[in-house]
Amino acid sequence: MNFKTFIILSLVLTVLASSGCSGFYSEGAQKESTDFSLNSSPVKYASVNGVELGYREFGSGEPLLLIMGFGGTMDMWNATFVECLAQDYRVISYDNRGIGYSSDNEEPYSTELMAGDAAGLLDALEIPQAHVLGTSMGASIAQEMAINHPEKVDKLILSSAAYSVSVPETFLLENLLRSCAVNSDLDPAVRKQADANLKWNGTYEHLPEIRSKTLLLVGTDDEFTPPSITLEIAEKLPEADYIVFEGAKH
């Protein structure tokens, strides 16, 4: 495990463990196996909001939902990171609608819809509440989930987060999304994700409604969601800590 991954893992486990969850990290979480693979868990499917969401589960314990970022699949998570989390938690990763193993329908995408998918997946798995970790677009989905489905979210971890893609600080991200939205060479679902991000109204005014204990992670060299955005989010949240990683990108 590289040092950055270890530090992030430690911080994540710290915030999850801070009110009655398992300890800082287990003895097993300090060891790397040579045979763990994200493919070691079979893909399962859940019917949610008119689509079939593909998901995988690892480990046991309190549930922890991982929400992937723009254009990414659940098989893109760091395997060592997932393995270590699974030492103490029931880790659930999934593909957003239309991506990877998940199906699509004719419904236009929105960040709120994808947050509903995340909450619906927990319902399908009969999980009343879970810790939620979202990265990049996944952090936007996680915010909407915490605002619109607060009963489903325990601890909240937001990596490379933004409260909007239409503010001056995120102009590079907005330009990237605009380019992707009209690129006919891209997967249609990726283009729909880009369009959903561009139409997203953001969460800035609603951030004080998030009552979950929250950890925000960002790098000093994150050109798409710079640290200033993370600091603004942290200031608006009732219970938030943040960590800025020197030299880290998006």
Residue pairs with C-beta under 8 A, 6 or more apart in sequence:
1 9
1 32
1 80
1 84
4 245
4 248
5 78
5 80
5 81
7 245
8 81
8 159
8 217
8 245
9 25
9 29
9 81
9 84
9 85
10 24
10 25
11 215
11 217
11 243
12 85
12 133
12 157
12 215
13 24
13 25
13 29
13 85
13 88
14 24
15 155
15 157
15 213
15 214
15 215
15 241
16 62
16 64
16 89
16 131
16 155
16 157
17 23
17 24
18 155
18 213
19 213
21 62
21 88
21 131
21 155
22 61
22 62
22 88
22 89
23 88
25 84
25 87
25 88
26 87
26 88
28 87
29 84
29 85
29 87
29 88
32 80
32 83
33 83
36 79
36 80
36 83
37 79
38 56
38 74
38 75
38 77
38 79
38 82
38 93
39 75
40 58
41 56
41 57
41 58
42 56
43 54
43 55
43 56
43 101
44 54
44 55
44 56
44 57
45 52
45 53
45 54
45 55
45 101
46 52
46 53
46 55
46 120
46 121
46 124
46 125
47 124
48 117
48 120
48 121
48 123
48 124
49 97
49 113
49 116
49 117
49 120
50 105
50 107
51 97
51 98
51 102
51 103
51 104
51 105
51 117
52 102
52 103
53 94
53 95
53 97
53 102
53 103
53 117
53 120
53 121
53 124
54 74
54 94
54 95
54 100
54 101
54 102
55 74
55 92
55 93
55 94
55 95
55 121
56 74
56 92
56 93
56 94
57 90
57 91
57 92
58 82
58 83
58 85
58 86
58 90
58 91
58 93
59 85
59 86
59 87
59 88
59 89
59 90
59 91
60 89
60 90
61 88
61 89
61 90
62 88
62 89
62 90
62 130
62 131
62 154
63 89
63 90
63 92
63 122
63 125
63 127
63 129
63 130
63 131
64 85
64 89
64 90
64 91
64 92
64 130
64 131
64 132
64 133
65 92
65 94
65 118
65 121
65 122
65 130
65 131
65 132
65 133
66 74
66 77
66 82
66 91
66 92
66 93
66 94
66 133
66 134
66 138
67 94
67 96
67 118
67 132
67 133
67 134
67 135
67 138
67 139
67 141
67 142
67 145
68 74
68 76
68 77
68 93
68 94
68 95
68 96
68 99
68 135
68 137
68 138
69 134
69 135
69 136
69 137
69 138
69 139
69 160
70 136
70 137
70 177
70 190
70 193
70 194
70 197
71 99
71 180
71 187
71 190
71 193
72 99
72 136
72 138
73 95
73 99
73 100
73 101
74 93
74 94
74 95
74 100
74 101
75 100
77 93
82 91
82 93
85 91
89 131
92 121
92 125
92 127
92 130
94 102
94 118
94 121
95 101
95 102
96 102
96 114
96 117
96 141
96 193
97 103
97 104
97 105
97 109
97 113
97 114
97 117
97 189
98 104
98 109
98 187
98 188
98 189
98 192
98 193
99 187
99 189
99 190
99 193
104 188
104 189
104 192
107 113
108 192
108 195
108 196
109 192
109 193
109 195
109 196
110 196
110 199
110 200
111 137
111 140
111 141
111 144
111 196
111 197
111 200
112 144
112 148
113 196
114 141
114 144
114 196
115 141
115 142
115 144
115 145
115 148
115 149
116 148
116 149
118 132
118 141
118 142
118 145
118 149
118 152
119 145
119 148
119 149
119 152
122 128
122 129
122 130
122 152
128 151
128 152
129 151
129 152
129 153
129 154
130 152
130 153
130 154
131 153
131 154
131 155
131 156
131 157
132 142
132 145
132 146
132 152
132 153
132 154
132 155
132 156
132 157
132 212
133 142
133 156
133 157
133 159
134 140
134 141
134 142
134 143
134 157
134 158
134 159
134 161
135 159
135 160
136 159
136 160
136 161
136 224
136 225
136 250
137 193
137 197
138 159
139 158
139 159
139 160
139 161
139 162
140 161
140 162
140 197
140 200
140 203
142 153
142 156
142 157
142 158
143 158
143 161
143 163
143 203
143 207
143 210
144 203
145 152
145 153
146 153
146 156
146 210
146 211
146 212
147 203
147 206
147 209
147 210
150 209
150 210
150 211
150 212
153 212
154 212
155 212
155 213
155 214
155 215
156 210
156 212
156 213
156 214
156 215
157 214
157 215
157 216
157 217
158 214
158 215
158 216
158 217
158 233
159 216
159 217
159 218
160 217
160 218
160 219
160 222
160 224
160 225
160 250
161 216
161 218
161 225
161 229
161 230
161 233
162 170
162 173
162 202
162 224
162 225
162 229
163 202
163 203
163 204
163 207
163 229
163 232
163 233
163 236
164 170
164 200
164 201
164 202
164 203
164 204
165 173
165 174
165 177
165 197
165 198
165 200
165 202
166 174
166 198
166 202
167 229
169 225
169 226
169 228
169 229
170 224
170 225
170 226
170 229
172 223
172 224
173 224
173 225
174 198
176 224
177 194
177 197
177 198
178 194
178 198
180 186
180 190
180 191
180 194
181 191
181 194
181 195
181 198
182 191
183 191
204 232
204 236
207 233
207 236
207 237
208 236
208 237
208 238
210 237
210 238
211 238
211 239
212 239
213 239
213 240
214 234
214 237
214 239
214 240
214 241
215 240
215 241
215 242
215 243
216 230
216 233
216 234
216 240
216 241
216 242
216 243
217 230
217 242
217 243
217 245
218 225
218 226
218 227
218 229
218 230
218 242
218 243
218 244
218 245
218 248
219 227
219 244
219 245
219 246
219 247
219 248
219 249
219 250
220 227
220 244
220 245
220 246
220 247
220 248
221 247
221 248
221 249
222 248
222 249
222 250
223 249
223 250
224 250
225 250
227 244
230 242
230 244
231 242
233 240
234 240
234 241
234 242
